[in-house]
Amino acid sequence: MVAIAKQVGEKRYRESYGRYFEDFELGHVYEHRPGRTITETDNIQFSLLTMNQHPLHCDAAFAAQSEFGRPVVNSGLTLAIVLGMSVADISQKAVANLGWKEINLLAPVFPGDTIYAESEVLEKRESRSRPNQGIVTVRTTGR
């Protein structure tokens, strides 16, 4: 996470996070820390907020009878946390998020698991439609 203290007044400074286009280099990997431990409350609240009340997320008795033997974290929450962890490093100064190309959910996440994320710079180019702006492509991975 890049944090620079910018002066905002006499003897007053404010943290400024994020990278500008010129700060990104191909192949660089940014580790997003700290990790985030997902709680049962996180899972229930997110599931209710998004109206995904599948019993595998919200019903411990139902989940106990599943192949997992316990509640599974809503995959939307996992995705939101991994992407959120990358903001301070990758997109804090971005104009827009242009999209996602591929999302893979390789293993279940359970309440009590701690997620870590990292982003690798895959591509960087000047925007063809917006002079003075650039486009950075990264692969963000949560573990």
C-alpha positions as a printed NumPy array, in Angstrom:
array([[  0.   ,   0.   ,   0.   ],
       [  1.443,   3.317,  -1.025],
       [  0.703,   6.017,   1.54 ],
       [  2.14 ,   9.459,   1.08 ],
       [  1.608,  12.217,   3.611],
       [  0.427,  15.335,   1.771],
       [  0.495,  18.678,   3.489],
       [ -3.02 ,  20.118,   3.737],
       [ -2.309,  23.001,   6.08 ],
       [  0.283,  24.428,   8.397],
       [  1.68 ,  21.472,  10.376],
       [ -1.204,  19.328,   9.068],
       [ -0.846,  16.264,   6.832],
       [ -3.226,  13.736,   5.331],
       [ -2.472,  10.228,   4.074],
       [ -2.91 ,   9.797,   0.345],
       [ -3.167,   6.244,  -0.993],
       [ -2.932,   4.731,  -4.425],
       [ -0.72 ,   4.816,  -7.469],
       [ -0.711,   6.917, -10.576],
       [ -0.4  ,   5.336, -14.03 ],
       [  3.336,   5.992, -14.165],
       [  3.841,   4.183, -10.831],
       [  2.772,   0.794, -12.225],
       [  5.383,  -1.52 , -13.757],
       [  4.755,  -4.744, -15.651],
       [  5.302,  -7.838, -13.551],
       [  5.202,  -6.045, -10.218],
       [  3.128,  -7.802,  -7.558],
       [  1.471,  -5.767,  -4.825],
       [  0.549,  -7.641,  -1.637],
       [ -2.571,  -6.186,  -0.054],
       [ -2.298,  -6.247,   3.718],
       [ -3.545,  -6.684,   6.347],
       [ -5.473,  -9.881,   5.702],
       [ -9.156, -10.08 ,   6.577],
       [-10.702, -12.765,   8.779],
       [-14.304, -13.363,   7.741],
       [-16.751, -13.824,  10.586],
       [-20.094, -15.593,  10.742],
       [-21.701, -12.174,  11.237],
       [-20.05 , -10.859,   8.047],
       [-21.448, -13.821,   6.138],
       [-24.996, -13.546,   7.515],
       [-25.203,  -9.763,   7.071],
       [-23.844,  -9.849,   3.509],
       [-26.176, -12.704,   2.588],
       [-29.185, -10.814,   3.96 ],
       [-28.099,  -7.531,   2.358],
       [-27.781,  -9.149,  -1.069],
       [-30.914, -11.298,  -0.593],
       [-28.874, -14.478,  -1.101],
       [-30.421, -16.442,   1.727],
       [-29.3  , -19.851,   0.544],
       [-29.365, -22.099,   3.631],
       [-25.746, -23.102,   3.006],
       [-24.839, -19.541,   4.102],
       [-27.497, -18.854,   6.744],
       [-28.658, -22.143,   8.275],
       [-26.018, -23.951,  10.36 ],
       [-28.183, -27.083,  10.728],
       [-28.705, -27.317,   6.96 ],
       [-25.018, -26.629,   6.261],
       [-23.983, -29.318,   8.774],
       [-25.741, -31.893,   6.571],
       [-23.981, -30.669,   3.408],
       [-20.726, -31.974,   1.952],
       [-18.975, -29.075,   3.718],
       [-20.322, -29.914,   7.174],
       [-20.627, -26.253,   8.128],
       [-21.771, -22.896,   6.687],
       [-19.937, -21.637,   3.615],
       [-19.165, -17.948,   3.124],
       [-21.231, -16.302,   0.396],
       [-18.926, -16.13 ,  -2.645],
       [-20.085, -12.574,  -3.352],
       [-18.649, -11.547,   0.018],
       [-15.359, -13.279,  -0.729],
       [-15.119, -11.448,  -4.057],
       [-16.049,  -8.094,  -2.491],
       [-13.405,  -8.436,   0.222],
       [-10.632,  -9.455,  -2.188],
       [-11.423,  -6.565,  -4.528],
       [-11.807,  -4.152,  -1.625],
       [ -8.402,  -5.114,  -0.267],
       [ -6.827,  -4.041,  -3.57 ],
       [ -8.293,  -0.528,  -3.675],
       [ -5.644,   1.289,  -1.616],
       [ -2.852,  -0.054,  -3.857],
       [ -4.449,  -0.455,  -7.261],
       [ -7.494,   1.723,  -7.851],
       [ -7.608,   4.481,  -5.221],
       [ -6.616,   7.053,  -7.851],
       [ -8.381,   5.366, -10.782],
       [-10.972,   7.164, -12.855],
       [-13.025,   4.015, -13.455],
       [-13.003,   0.26 , -13.116],
       [-13.413,  -0.954, -16.691],
       [-14.452,  -4.484, -15.816],
       [-13.479,  -8.011, -14.901],
       [-12.537, -10.68 , -17.405],
       [-12.478, -13.823, -15.332],
       [-13.494, -14.82 , -11.825],
       [-12.688, -18.271, -10.485],
       [-13.771, -19.639,  -7.123],
       [-11.294, -22.438,  -6.492],
       [-12.153, -23.453,  -2.931],
       [-14.857, -22.743,  -0.362],
       [-14.276, -20.097,   2.281],
       [-15.606, -20.674,   5.79 ],
       [-16.299, -18.28 ,   8.677],
       [-13.026, -17.914,  10.583],
       [-10.864, -18.112,   7.44 ],
       [ -8.442, -15.254,   6.804],
       [ -8.136, -13.997,   3.246],
       [ -5.051, -12.354,   1.775],
       [ -4.897, -10.737,  -1.643],
       [ -2.314,  -9.628,  -4.158],
       [ -2.368,  -8.01 ,  -7.585],
       [  0.087,  -8.497, -10.438],
       [  0.44 ,  -5.873, -13.185],
       [ -0.15 ,  -7.654, -16.518],
       [ -0.482,  -4.778, -18.952],
       [ -0.193,  -1.014, -19.059],
       [ -1.019,   1.291, -21.967],
       [ -2.117,   4.786, -22.826],
       [ -5.855,   5.159, -23.399],
       [ -6.772,   5.55 , -27.075],
       [-10.05 ,   7.326, -26.324],
       [ -8.922,   9.517, -23.438],
       [ -5.61 ,  11.266, -23.904],
       [ -3.869,  11.975, -20.572],
       [ -5.206,   8.721, -19.104],
       [ -3.855,   5.199, -19.029],
       [ -5.229,   1.707, -18.637],
       [ -3.653,  -0.794, -16.26 ],
       [ -4.635,  -4.466, -16.318],
       [ -3.987,  -6.493, -13.185],
       [ -4.687, -10.014, -11.964],
       [ -5.953,  -9.903,  -8.397],
       [ -5.848, -13.139,  -6.436],
       [ -7.274, -13.965,  -3.033],
       [ -5.942, -16.835,  -0.938]])
